[in-house]
């Protein structure tokens, strides 16, 4: 039993590292993409950039961050000094014996307080 405990401990550590390597990157990519959405919403609230250009920039950021979305999944709405950018997507992670679908819903909304 004393010989098995260290092996079980090492196995648990290796398994935790493996799961972390598989699961952490999608969360990190989503965090970076969310930051991009927040920045775009903040900046584009105060300029006259068309929705098509905003959509193009967001889709470029999605590709750079390995976010699996298509153009029709991205919602960009602008009106009355308010801009909303959002999407929903799923990332499939294959873990041995336990495949996982991670759901993400990044979105950002910003309002120009001067325009009412």
N, C-alpha and C positions, 0 to 999 in steps of 0.2 A: 504494500500500500504506500509505503514511503517513497518508492521508486516511481509510482504512478502519478502522485500529486504534482511533482515538478513538470512532468510531461503534459498533464492536463492544463497546468498553468501556462505553459509555453503555447500549447494549442489554442487556448482562449485568447492569448495576446495576439497570435498570428491571425486568428479569425477576426478579431476586432480591427486589426490593421487592414485586412483585406476588405471588410465591409466598409470601413472608412474610405479606402481608396476608390471604391465603387460608388458610394453614396454622396460623399462630400462635393465632388465636382459639379453635379447638377445644381446643388444649392448655391455654390459659389457663382456659377454662371448666371443663375437667376438674380442673385444679389447685384452683380455687375449690370445686368440688363435693367433691373429696377432703378438703379442709379442713373442710367442713361435716360429712362423714361422721365424721372424726376427732373433732370437737367433740361431735357427738351421741353417739358411742360412749362417750366419756369421761364426759360428763354423765349419760347414761342408765344407766350401770353402777351408779351410786350412788343412783338413785331408783326408784320403782315405776311409772313411766310405761308404759302398755300398748303392746304391739307395734303395734297399729293407729294409735295416736297418733304413734309414732316414724315409722312408714311414711308417714303424712300429712305430717309435717314434712319428711321427706326428699324426698318427691315435690314439695312446694312449692319446696324448694331446687333440685330438678332443673329445674323449669319456669323459675325465676328465672335459672338459669345456662345455659339453652338445651340441656339434656341430653336427648337423644331416647330416653327410657325409658318403658315402661308399668309399671303397678302390679305386674303379674305377673313382670316382670324383676327387681324389687327383692327381695332376700332380707334379712329381719330375723329373727334368731334370738336368743332370750334364754333363759338357764338357768344355774343354779349360780353366780350372780355374774358370768357372762360374757355379753357381747353381741357379736354379729357383724352387720355391715351391709355388703352388697356388691351389685354388679350388673356386667353386661357390656353394652357398647353399641358401635355403630359410627357414625362420622360420615363421610359421603361428601363429598369435596371435588373439585369440578370444576376441574381445571387444563387449559388448552388442550392437547389431544393426549395428556393423561396423567391420567385420572381416578384418584383415590386414595381408598381406604377406610381410615380411621384407626380402629384397634381400641383401646378403653379398657376397663380392668377395675378401677375404683375399689372399694376395700374397706377396712374398718376393723374391728378386733377389740380389745376391752378386757376385762380381768378385774379384779374386785374382789379384792385380796389377802387381805382379811379373811374372805370367804366361801369355804369349801372344801367 
